[in-house]
Amino acid sequence: MRIGLDQAFSTHEQALNLRGERHELLASNIANADTPNYKARDMDFRTAMREATQPPQQPLQATNPQHLQPASHLSAGDPKSLYRQPHGASLDGNTVEMHVEQAKFAENAVNYQATLEFLNGRISKLSGALRRE
């Protein structure tokens, strides 16, 4: 049975990339906690992961010159950063709530580490199979 390395690692690779991007968003929120009018951002990891792991869609084909064409600047695979709704209003317009950001940051770090552990387990199994263990 053949298995490609892309198939073996692609889901974990996508998860690590998305967790890294989310880590940057959350770190940016924490760094800008005192910036007036800064809006806290986050991403919906499940939606972004689902979009990243779906096979690419075929582009639309116009069979008639009167068909509408989609805007070329929109891309379906990019995770979008969403603005977080604060629990309490801030006088300076900043929506960063430090306790929420720190909790989300820690949760994302644990999930990143768990993904690394799954990836390490997959590599160990494949290397054991190559050594016929």
C-alpha positions as CSV (number, residue, x, y, z in Angstrom):
1,M,0.0,0.0,0.0
2,R,1.4,3.4,-1.0
3,I,0.9,6.5,1.0
4,G,2.3,9.9,0.1
5,L,4.0,12.0,2.6
6,D,1.7,14.8,1.6
7,Q,-1.3,12.7,2.6
8,A,0.3,11.6,5.8
9,F,1.2,15.1,7.1
10,S,-1.1,17.6,5.2
11,T,-3.8,17.9,7.9
12,H,-1.3,18.4,10.7
13,E,0.7,20.9,8.5
14,Q,-2.5,22.9,7.9
15,A,-3.4,22.8,11.6
16,L,0.1,24.1,12.6
17,N,-0.1,26.9,10.0
18,L,-3.5,28.0,11.1
19,R,-2.6,27.7,14.8
20,G,0.5,29.8,14.1
21,E,-1.6,32.5,12.4
22,R,-4.1,32.5,15.3
23,H,-1.1,32.8,17.7
24,E,0.0,35.9,15.8
25,L,-3.5,37.5,16.0
26,L,-3.8,36.8,19.7
27,A,-0.3,38.1,20.4
28,S,-1.1,41.3,18.4
29,N,-4.2,41.7,20.6
30,I,-2.1,41.4,23.7
31,A,0.5,43.8,22.4
32,N,-2.1,46.4,21.6
33,A,-4.1,46.2,24.8
34,D,-3.4,49.9,25.6
35,T,-3.8,51.2,22.1
36,P,-6.9,53.4,21.8
37,N,-9.6,52.2,19.3
38,Y,-7.7,48.9,18.7
39,K,-10.2,46.2,17.8
40,A,-9.4,42.7,19.1
41,R,-9.3,40.0,16.4
42,D,-9.5,36.3,16.3
43,M,-10.2,33.5,13.8
44,D,-12.7,30.7,13.8
45,F,-10.3,27.8,13.7
46,R,-12.8,25.1,12.8
47,T,-14.0,27.0,9.8
48,A,-10.5,27.9,8.6
49,M,-9.4,24.3,9.0
50,R,-12.4,23.0,7.1
51,E,-11.7,25.5,4.3
52,A,-8.0,24.6,4.3
53,T,-8.5,20.8,4.1
54,Q,-11.3,20.8,1.4
55,P,-10.1,20.0,-2.1
56,P,-9.8,23.1,-4.3
57,Q,-12.9,24.0,-6.2
58,Q,-12.8,24.2,-10.0
59,P,-13.1,27.8,-11.3
60,L,-16.5,28.7,-12.7
61,Q,-16.7,28.4,-16.5
62,A,-18.8,30.8,-18.4
63,T,-20.7,29.1,-21.2
64,N,-22.4,32.3,-22.3
65,P,-20.8,35.8,-22.6
66,Q,-23.7,37.2,-20.5
67,H,-22.8,35.1,-17.4
68,L,-21.6,37.0,-14.4
69,Q,-18.0,36.4,-13.3
70,P,-17.0,36.3,-9.6
71,A,-14.7,39.0,-8.3
72,S,-11.1,37.9,-8.8
73,H,-9.8,39.5,-5.6
74,L,-11.8,37.1,-3.3
75,S,-10.2,33.9,-2.3
76,A,-12.1,31.2,-0.5
77,G,-9.2,29.4,1.3
78,D,-7.8,32.3,3.4
79,P,-8.8,32.3,7.1
80,K,-10.5,35.6,7.9
81,S,-9.7,37.4,11.1
82,L,-12.9,38.3,12.9
83,Y,-13.4,41.1,15.3
84,R,-14.2,40.0,18.8
85,Q,-17.2,41.4,20.7
86,P,-16.0,42.7,24.1
87,H,-17.8,41.7,27.4
88,G,-17.5,45.2,28.7
89,A,-17.2,48.5,27.0
90,S,-13.9,50.5,27.2
91,L,-13.8,54.3,27.3
92,D,-11.0,54.6,24.7
93,G,-12.7,52.2,22.2
94,N,-10.2,49.4,22.7
95,T,-11.9,46.0,22.7
96,V,-9.0,43.9,24.0
97,E,-9.8,42.2,27.3
98,M,-6.5,41.0,28.7
99,H,-8.0,38.0,30.7
100,V,-9.8,36.8,27.6
101,E,-6.8,37.2,25.3
102,Q,-4.4,35.4,27.7
103,A,-6.9,32.5,28.1
104,K,-7.3,32.2,24.3
105,F,-3.5,32.5,23.9
106,A,-2.8,29.7,26.4
107,E,-5.5,27.5,24.9
108,N,-4.0,28.0,21.4
109,A,-0.5,27.2,22.7
110,V,-1.8,23.9,24.2
111,N,-3.6,23.0,21.0
112,Y,-0.4,23.8,19.0
113,Q,1.6,21.6,21.3
114,A,-1.0,18.8,20.9
115,T,-0.8,19.1,17.1
116,L,2.9,18.7,17.3
117,E,2.5,15.6,19.5
118,F,0.1,14.1,17.0
119,L,2.6,14.9,14.2
120,N,5.5,13.4,16.2
121,G,3.4,10.2,16.7
122,R,2.7,10.0,13.0
123,I,6.4,10.4,12.2
124,S,7.3,7.7,14.8
125,K,4.8,5.2,13.3
126,L,6.1,5.8,9.8
127,S,9.7,5.5,10.7
128,G,8.9,2.3,12.6
129,A,7.2,1.0,9.6
130,L,10.2,1.8,7.4
131,R,12.4,0.0,9.9
132,R,9.9,-2.9,9.9
133,E,9.3,-2.7,13.7
